[in-house]
Amino acid sequence: MGRHEKVLPTPWNQPVFWHFSWWGGWFRTYSWAGRDSWLSEKRQQYYESELDPFDNCCMKSNSREFCRYYVEKRPSDFCFGYRPPFIAALFGDPHLITLDEVSYTFNGLGDFVILQGNNTNGTYLMMQGRTQRAGPSQNLQATNFVILAAKEDDGLTVEWKLSGKNDTTLWLNGTEFNVTEEQIDFNNMALWRSAPSYVTVSFPSGASVNVTAKVGALQFTISLPSTFNNRTQGLLGLFNGNKKDDFTSRNGTVIPFNGNDPPSEKTLYFDFGLTCK
């Protein structure tokens, strides 16, 4: 009752095959020739693995015990115990909001670890960003993020790159990937362009990153499931619901913080931000 459709193709979905060529990049094809045989095979598999067992165990057996066995193997998809994801964000030059909702400013120049951590299932997530000086001639003291990258375990490296001043391009393993408004399921990730300059990628762990470009800078929001609780580090802080230890450097040092007034920008720059470089 929902679970099967989330992890396997249903009999009414046509197969899509992704390919890569050095001259054309990533592209997808639809197997029109094998469509009928594919659908027939999947329908049969669906009946045998899903519908027939339910009919036999729960409808015809007159046995709660047999139906309980079925539900153990095919648990229903419901919302009991659901916790909404937690949101962190980056805006401007750059102003960051940690996963525990602490706002601060960091103007480091270079490549930085924005977020890294393992969830309770052992999935490793890494997100990095590259900054450059702000301004038309890149001569201001403030910095902007111009490239973001994320990866889970040994999956594809996903990159969001600033294009011009107000556009975002998506790259997979170093090759540009055309993303449209239609959601694309690719390599266990979901990718779509929710607006002309907004590109969203949802990862298998449940983490989701939405990136947009505005006035020569990348901005993003990241939603993270609770399975990463108390398991993160980087510029987005230690995610555990406690604001006071958000500024934990990568060497484990906790920058004193009362939960209301962040430390000085100088302190955060040298004692926290640069440890994420």
PyMOL commands that set and color helices and strands:
alter all, ss='L'
color gray80, all
select helices_A, chain A and resi 3-7+35-60+64-73+226-228+243-245+265-276
alter helices_A, ss='H'
color red, helices_A
select strands_A, chain A and resi 16-21+25-30+86-91+95-97+103-105+111-118+124-133+143-152+158-163+167-172+175-177+184-186+189-195+198-202+208-214+217-224+232-233
alter strands_A, ss='S'
color yellow, strands_A
deselect
rebuild
show_as cartoon
